[in-house]
Amino acid sequence: MVTYSQITDAHQRLTEVVINTPVIESVSINKQLGGRVLFKVEALQRTGSFKFRGAYNKISQLAQNSDSGIVAYSSGNHAQGVALAASLFNLPATIIMPADSPRIKINNTKALGGEVILYDRYTQSREEIGQTLAQEGNLALVKPYDDLDIIAGQGTAGLEASHQLDKLGLKPDQVIVPCGGGGLIAGTSIAMHKHFPKAKIWAAEPEHYDDAKRSLAAGVRVSNNANQPSLCDSIVTPTPGELTFPIMQAHLEGGLVVSEEQVLQAMASCMQELKVVIEPGGCAGLAALFAGLLPTQNKTTLVILSGGNADPDILARSLKHK
């Protein structure tokens, strides 16, 4: 298990390099949902998502003991976080990305100095490719979520949010976090429950990729049966992580599953009401609220908006749903 002290240690490492992203709200959304909804906007983080937090926390420690390069696999947000963090320590980074990743994520990763290797997510294993490259090139493998330093780094988003809510004099009744492999929600839940032990924490997932919800219900990790494209590429994973799942079991109430139409509606609301661009997977939590999956009447809800790396064509599609 990751401890709260590991998250505060990560926070100290990150203080000078991360953006303390804002917590914002919308009068219109509050009125629509009948409660107070606060949004932690990690789309405004460096590289456009929370992933820089974990990547920097991990790579900063690797860099103390080795000058070997970095290899990672990612659908895009972890790729950008790793590329930037590695560049800050003058380490080369090779990133394995699905060929169907949003072009904005591939291009941004290259612009940040990462060498990108594309693979077919439906016929090839990124884990196997990553292990092979790490062994052959004597590279350090930086996993996207199933790593204690990564989880602790992602948890700093929850730590920041806790401090921000404290300053506002607010105690959240419930917290909703987009969930793929579980790094963000695992770290965030530890930090949030340290400050607000009564808050109920929920994972938000896309349809066909509800492995967290089904795993929590079953009490064991289960895998997705789906093998199809999803708009929510940033939170599409085969199963919860080995390290993240026990943390999820200890802290989460369950999972909330949203459709692509609901996600597109949430994206449009983020642009029009909050004035921020959020990618599909990043606004799964708001989509769950709009879908009525959790009661919000007279409650205080914190929603993590985890990333903002959305392709323009997806943004255009979302605006048709408002």
Backbone torsions as a table, in degrees:
resi	resn	phi	psi	omega
1	MET	NA	141.2	170.9
2	VAL	-78.3	139.4	-179.4
3	THR	-101.7	162.4	176.8
4	TYR	-61.1	-37.3	-179.8
5	SER	-65.3	-32.3	175.9
6	GLN	-66.1	-34.1	177.7
7	ILE	-70.5	-41.2	177.6
8	THR	-67.6	-34.0	174.5
9	ASP	-63.1	-43.4	177.5
10	ALA	-61.3	-40.1	179.2
11	HIS	-59.7	-39.3	178.1
12	GLN	-64.8	-39.7	178.7
13	ARG	-65.4	-33.3	-172.4
14	LEU	-90.4	-12.3	-169.7
15	THR	-51.4	-41.4	-174.7
16	GLU	-86.3	-8.0	-172.8
17	VAL	-119.6	-22.9	-179.0
18	VAL	-95.4	162.2	172.9
19	ILE	-92.1	129.8	172.7
20	ASN	-77.1	90.3	-170.5
21	THR	-67.3	148.2	-173.5
22	PRO	-75.6	157.7	166.5
23	VAL	-106.7	120.8	-174.9
24	ILE	-127.1	169.7	175.4
25	GLU	-149.9	169.4	-178.0
26	SER	-129.4	126.5	177.0
27	VAL	-58.8	-39.8	-178.6
28	SER	-64.5	-45.8	179.5
29	ILE	-66.8	-40.0	176.7
30	ASN	-59.0	-43.6	180.0
31	LYS	-65.2	-41.6	-179.6
32	GLN	-63.3	-39.0	-174.9
33	LEU	-96.4	-8.4	174.2
34	GLY	74.9	19.8	178.8
35	GLY	-153.9	-168.8	178.9
36	ARG	-106.0	121.8	-178.4
37	VAL	-118.2	120.6	178.7
38	LEU	-106.3	141.2	-177.4
39	PHE	-120.1	122.8	172.2
40	LYS	-90.4	112.8	-167.7
41	VAL	-95.9	84.2	178.1
42	GLU	-76.1	-6.8	172.4
43	ALA	-63.8	-20.7	-179.9
44	LEU	-91.8	4.7	176.2
45	GLN	-72.7	161.6	173.9
46	ARG	-56.7	138.1	-174.1
47	THR	70.0	3.6	173.7
48	GLY	82.9	14.3	175.6
49	SER	-163.2	167.9	178.9
50	PHE	-63.7	-15.8	-170.7
51	LYS	-61.7	-24.9	177.8
52	PHE	-61.4	-31.1	-178.2
53	ARG	-59.6	-55.3	-178.2
54	GLY	-66.9	-39.8	-178.7
55	ALA	-62.5	-44.5	-179.5
56	TYR	-67.3	-42.0	179.9
57	ASN	-59.3	-39.8	179.7
58	LYS	-72.9	-51.4	-172.8
59	ILE	-70.0	-31.4	177.9
60	SER	-61.6	-32.6	178.4
61	GLN	-81.8	-36.5	175.4
62	LEU	-61.8	-39.1	-175.7
63	ALA	-66.3	-21.5	179.2
64	GLN	-72.1	-24.8	-173.3
65	ASN	-115.6	-7.5	-175.2
66	SER	-157.3	149.6	174.2
67	ASP	-112.3	18.1	177.3
68	SER	-74.5	161.1	-178.4
69	GLY	-73.9	178.1	-176.7
70	ILE	-116.5	142.1	169.2
71	VAL	-128.6	142.1	-179.2
72	ALA	-148.9	161.3	171.9
73	TYR	-126.7	144.8	-171.0
74	SER	-170.4	151.0	172.2
75	SER	-79.1	-12.4	174.1
76	GLY	156.2	-44.0	-176.5
77	ASN	-75.6	-43.5	174.5
78	HIS	-63.7	-35.8	178.7
79	ALA	-57.7	-46.8	-179.0
80	GLN	-68.7	-40.3	178.1
81	GLY	-62.2	-42.9	178.7
82	VAL	-65.9	-44.5	-178.4
83	ALA	-59.4	-44.8	-180.0
84	LEU	-68.5	-47.4	-178.7
85	ALA	-60.3	-43.9	179.4
86	ALA	-61.8	-40.9	-178.6
87	SER	-64.6	-31.9	179.5
88	LEU	-67.3	-20.7	177.2
89	PHE	-110.5	13.6	177.9
90	ASN	57.6	38.3	177.5
91	LEU	-108.4	135.5	175.5
92	PRO	-70.5	145.3	-178.8
93	ALA	-131.1	128.7	174.4
94	THR	-109.4	127.5	-175.1
95	ILE	-120.5	126.8	177.4
96	ILE	-94.3	119.5	-174.9
97	MET	-129.2	146.8	175.6
98	PRO	-61.8	142.7	-179.7
99	ALA	-63.5	-23.8	-179.8
100	ASP	-97.4	16.3	174.3
101	SER	-61.0	149.7	174.6
102	PRO	-53.7	136.3	-176.3
103	ARG	-59.0	-32.8	-179.6
104	ILE	-60.5	-34.6	-178.2
105	LYS	-75.9	-40.2	177.1
106	ILE	-64.4	-47.2	-178.0
107	ASN	-64.8	-41.1	179.9
108	ASN	-65.3	-37.9	179.3
109	THR	-62.8	-43.3	177.6
110	LYS	-64.7	-40.8	-178.8
111	ALA	-64.3	-27.7	179.4
112	LEU	-84.5	1.8	175.2
113	GLY	102.3	2.3	179.9
114	GLY	-80.4	140.2	171.5
115	GLU	-87.3	121.1	-173.7
116	VAL	-100.2	129.5	172.4
117	ILE	-115.6	121.6	-177.5
118	LEU	-92.0	147.3	177.4
119	TYR	-142.7	165.7	178.0
120	ASP	-92.0	111.9	-174.8
121	ARG	-66.5	-17.0	-176.6
122	TYR	-94.1	-16.5	-178.2
123	THR	-125.3	-11.5	-177.8
124	GLN	-123.3	157.6	179.4
125	SER	-104.2	117.5	178.7
126	ARG	-67.1	-32.2	178.2
127	GLU	-62.7	-43.4	179.6
128	GLU	-66.5	-41.0	178.3
129	ILE	-63.0	-43.9	-179.4
130	GLY	-63.4	-43.1	179.3
131	GLN	-63.5	-40.4	179.6
132	THR	-63.6	-47.0	-179.9
133	LEU	-64.1	-38.7	-179.9
134	ALA	-63.1	-43.8	-178.2
135	GLN	-70.5	-43.7	-177.0
136	GLU	-69.8	-34.4	-176.2
137	GLY	-104.5	5.8	-176.8
138	ASN	53.6	48.6	-177.7
139	LEU	-104.0	152.3	176.1
140	ALA	-85.8	124.6	179.8
141	LEU	-86.0	122.6	178.7
142	VAL	-109.6	101.5	-176.0
143	LYS	-72.4	156.4	-176.3
144	PRO	-75.6	-26.4	-178.4
145	TYR	-150.6	-29.9	-172.7
146	ASP	-89.4	63.8	-177.5
147	ASP	-153.2	134.8	-174.8
148	LEU	-62.3	-39.6	179.8
149	ASP	-70.0	-35.4	176.3
150	ILE	-64.7	-47.7	-179.7
151	ILE	-59.9	-44.9	179.5
152	ALA	-62.2	-41.2	178.3
153	GLY	-63.0	-44.8	178.4
154	GLN	-64.0	-32.1	-179.7
155	GLY	-63.7	-17.5	178.2
156	THR	-65.5	-23.1	174.6
157	ALA	-64.7	-43.1	177.0
158	GLY	-68.2	-35.8	177.5
159	LEU	-63.7	-46.7	177.0
160	GLU	-58.8	-46.6	-178.8
161	ALA	-60.7	-38.3	178.7
162	SER	-62.1	-44.9	178.9
163	HIS	-63.8	-39.1	-179.2
164	GLN	-67.3	-41.0	177.4
165	LEU	-66.9	-38.4	176.0
166	ASP	-57.3	-44.0	-179.4
167	LYS	-65.0	-29.2	178.2
168	LEU	-84.0	-5.9	-178.2
169	GLY	71.3	30.4	-175.8
170	LEU	-114.9	143.5	172.3
171	LYS	-119.6	117.3	-177.4
172	PRO	-71.5	136.2	172.2
173	ASP	-77.5	-32.1	-177.1
174	GLN	-151.8	151.5	-178.8
175	VAL	-131.2	134.1	179.5
176	ILE	-122.5	129.4	-175.8
177	VAL	-130.7	129.7	173.0
178	PRO	-57.4	142.3	-172.7
179	CYS	-136.1	122.6	169.2
180	GLY	-111.0	-99.1	176.4
181	GLY	-76.4	-19.5	172.1
182	GLY	108.8	4.9	-178.2
183	GLY	-62.7	-47.1	-178.9
184	LEU	-66.3	-48.2	-176.0
185	ILE	-70.5	-31.4	177.8
186	ALA	-65.5	-52.2	-179.6
187	GLY	-65.4	-42.9	-179.2
188	THR	-62.9	-40.8	-176.8
189	SER	-65.5	-36.7	177.1
190	ILE	-62.8	-47.6	-179.1
191	ALA	-65.7	-44.4	-177.4
192	MET	-65.2	-41.8	-177.9
193	HIS	-72.1	-22.0	173.1
194	LYS	-65.7	-38.1	-178.1
195	HIS	-92.0	-36.3	-175.7
196	PHE	-132.3	76.7	-172.5
197	PRO	-62.6	-19.7	-178.1
198	LYS	-91.6	-6.7	-179.0
199	ALA	-66.5	137.0	176.5
200	LYS	-93.3	127.6	-173.9
201	ILE	-112.3	131.9	-175.4
202	TRP	-125.2	144.1	173.0
203	ALA	-92.3	136.9	175.2
204	ALA	-109.5	127.5	-174.8
205	GLU	-134.2	156.7	176.3
206	PRO	-82.1	154.0	176.2
207	GLU	-56.9	147.0	-177.8
208	HIS	77.1	-12.4	-179.7
209	TYR	-130.1	53.8	-175.9
210	ASP	-101.2	41.1	-176.3
211	ASP	-64.1	-33.1	178.7
212	ALA	-66.1	-46.6	179.7
213	LYS	-60.2	-47.5	-177.0
214	ARG	-70.4	-34.3	178.4
215	SER	-67.5	-42.3	178.7
216	LEU	-64.0	-38.0	178.8
217	ALA	-69.2	-35.2	-177.1
218	ALA	-83.7	-22.9	-177.0
219	GLY	83.5	2.6	176.2
220	VAL	-141.3	158.7	178.6
221	ARG	-70.0	129.2	174.9
222	VAL	-121.9	160.1	-176.6
223	SER	-106.8	160.3	175.0
224	ASN	-77.8	143.9	174.8
225	ASN	-91.9	-19.9	-175.9
226	ALA	-70.4	147.0	176.6
227	ASN	-142.2	60.5	-174.2
228	GLN	-138.8	159.5	-179.2
229	PRO	-63.3	153.4	176.2
230	SER	-141.4	140.7	174.1
231	LEU	-60.9	-29.4	-174.6
232	CYS	-88.2	55.3	-173.1
233	ASP	-57.9	-29.1	-174.9
234	SER	-72.1	-16.1	-179.8
235	ILE	-126.6	29.5	175.6
236	VAL	-99.9	108.7	179.0
237	THR	-136.0	157.6	-176.1
238	PRO	-73.9	-31.7	-176.2
239	THR	-165.2	155.7	175.5
240	PRO	-60.4	153.3	-178.7
241	GLY	-69.3	155.8	177.7
242	GLU	-63.6	-38.1	-179.6
243	LEU	-84.5	-34.0	-176.6
244	THR	-77.0	-31.9	-173.0
245	PHE	-63.4	-44.9	177.3
246	PRO	-59.6	-34.2	176.8
247	ILE	-67.5	-41.9	177.6
248	MET	-61.4	-41.4	178.1
249	GLN	-61.1	-37.4	-176.5
250	ALA	-75.4	-23.9	-169.7
251	HIS	-122.2	-19.2	-171.1
252	LEU	-98.0	149.7	173.9
253	GLU	-81.1	-35.0	-176.9
254	GLY	160.5	-163.8	-177.9
255	GLY	-120.4	152.9	177.7
256	LEU	-122.5	129.2	-172.4
257	VAL	-112.8	130.3	-175.4
258	VAL	-121.9	152.5	178.8
259	SER	-88.1	166.6	178.8
260	GLU	-66.9	-33.4	177.3
261	GLU	-64.3	-40.0	178.1
262	GLN	-66.7	-36.6	177.8
263	VAL	-65.6	-43.4	179.2
264	LEU	-62.5	-38.7	176.6
265	GLN	-62.5	-42.3	-179.9
266	ALA	-65.7	-39.0	176.9
267	MET	-59.4	-43.9	179.7
268	ALA	-63.0	-41.2	179.0
269	SER	-65.2	-37.9	177.5
270	CYS	-60.7	-42.1	-179.6
271	MET	-70.0	-43.4	-171.5
272	GLN	-85.4	-33.0	-177.0
273	GLU	-99.6	-40.7	-178.2
274	LEU	-96.3	-15.3	179.6
275	LYS	66.0	34.0	176.7
276	VAL	-132.0	148.5	176.0
277	VAL	-91.6	122.3	179.4
278	ILE	-123.3	133.4	178.8
279	GLU	-72.7	164.8	-174.6
280	PRO	-53.2	-54.0	-179.1
281	GLY	-63.5	-29.4	-177.2
282	GLY	-69.6	-22.1	-178.1
283	CYS	-111.2	22.6	178.5
284	ALA	-61.1	-32.6	180.0
285	GLY	-65.6	-45.9	177.1
286	LEU	-64.6	-38.0	177.4
287	ALA	-58.0	-39.3	179.5
288	ALA	-64.6	-37.5	178.4
289	LEU	-68.3	-45.2	178.2
290	PHE	-61.9	-30.3	179.5
291	ALA	-79.0	-4.7	178.8
292	GLY	75.7	25.0	-176.9
293	LEU	-79.0	-16.1	174.2
294	LEU	-135.5	142.2	175.1
295	PRO	-70.4	136.2	-179.7
296	THR	-121.0	-9.3	-177.2
297	GLN	-58.0	122.8	176.8
298	ASN	59.1	27.2	177.4
299	LYS	-118.2	158.5	172.0
300	THR	-105.8	122.0	-175.0
301	THR	-122.9	132.3	172.8
302	LEU	-103.7	129.6	178.1
303	VAL	-119.4	127.7	174.4
304	ILE	-87.8	121.2	172.0
305	LEU	-96.3	99.7	-160.1
306	SER	-82.7	-19.9	-178.2
307	GLY	-162.8	158.5	-177.5
308	GLY	-131.1	22.5	-177.9
309	ASN	-90.7	74.8	-177.5
310	ALA	-104.3	137.7	175.3
311	ASP	-69.3	146.2	-178.0
312	PRO	-57.3	-36.2	-178.1
313	ASP	-68.0	-32.1	176.6
314	ILE	-70.7	-39.0	176.2
315	LEU	-60.8	-42.2	178.8
316	ALA	-62.3	-42.2	177.6
317	ARG	-61.1	-40.1	-176.6
318	SER	-63.9	-35.6	-177.0
319	LEU	-66.3	-17.8	177.4
320	LYS	-77.7	-8.7	-176.4
321	HIS	-102.4	11.6	-179.0
322	LYS	-109.0	NA	NA
